[in-house]
């Protein structure tokens, strides 16, 4: 029973760091993908019709909104630790 309690305590102590590491990895992936899509969008806008440009703009707005949410969540998480 004591061993189980110690193991549980160790897991609880490590959890915030693991969560922060996973969160950092997720943020990096989102940022990289956003940058990749932004470059692709900028390069292809010259070739697109007006309708396609509107669709690409809509996608970029969604990406920007996701980026904003990630930043807000990150601030909340970092504020707790």
N, C-alpha and C positions, 0 to 999 in steps of 0.2 A: 504494500500500500504506500509506503514511504517512497519507494522507487518510482511508482507511478505518479505520485504528487510532484516529485522532483522533475520527472520528464515533462509533465504538463507545465510546470513553471518555466522550464527551459524553452519549450515551444512557445509559450506565451511571451517570453522575453524576446525571442527571435522573430516573431510574427511582424511587428512593426517594420523592422528592417527589410524583411522579405517583401512585404507589401510595398514599401517605398521603392525597392529595386525593380519589382515588377511594374510599378506605375511609371518609373523612369524609362524603362524599356518600351512600354506602350507609347509614352509620349514621343519618344524618339522615332518610333515607327510611324506614328501619325504625322509627325512633322516631315519626315522624309517622303512619305507618300504624297502629302500635300504639295511639297516642293516639286516632286516629279510631275504631278498632274498640272501644276501651275505652268511649268516649263512646256509641257506638251500642249496645253491650252494656248499659251502665248505663241508657240511656233505654228500651230494649226489655224489660229484665228484668221490669218491672212488668206487662207484657202477656203474658208467656210462661207456658206450662205448666211443670210441674216437669221433665218430660223435656227440654223445650227449654232450660230453665235449665241442666241438667246438661251439655247439648251446648255451650252458650255458655261455661260454666265450663271445660270441656275445651279449648275454643279459647283462652280467656284463659291457661290454664296453658301451652299451647304457645307463645303469644306471649311470656309471661314467661320461658320457657326459652330461646327464641331471643334475647331481649333480654340475658339473662345470658351466653349464648355470645358475642354480639357484644361485650359489655363485656370479657369475658376475652380475646378475640382482639385487641381494641383495646389492652388493657394490654400484651399480648405485642409487638404491632407498635410501640407507642410506646416500649417498653423497649429495642428494638433500634436506634432512631434517636435 
